[in-house]
C-alpha cells in the first residue's frame, strides 16, 4: 500500500464520516434498554439493563471521538506529508487501544 497525501485525505474523510454516522440514530439506533427495564420491573434482567442506555451512549461518544481524532491526525499528516509513513504509524499507535481491557 502506498501512502500519499491524497490517500491520507481520503482515509481522513472516511473516518470523519464514520464518526458522524455513529451519532446518526437512523444509522446506529439508540439501544433503548429502558424498554426492557419498564417491561420487566423488579426482575434481574431489568436490573442488568438499567445501566445499558447510559453505557451505550458513552460508547457511541467514545467511538465518535476516536474516529474524529484519527481523522484529524490523518488530515494533519496529509498536510505536512514528507513521505515518512513511520511517523504516522507511531502517532496512530500513540492513540492507544480503544478497549485496553479487552471487554
ABEGO torsion letter per residue (X at the ends): XBBBAAAAAAAAAAAAAAAAAAABAAABBBAGAAAAAAABBGBAAAAAAAAAAAAAAAAAAAAAAAAAAAAAAAAAAAAABAGBAAAAAAAAAAAEBABAAGX
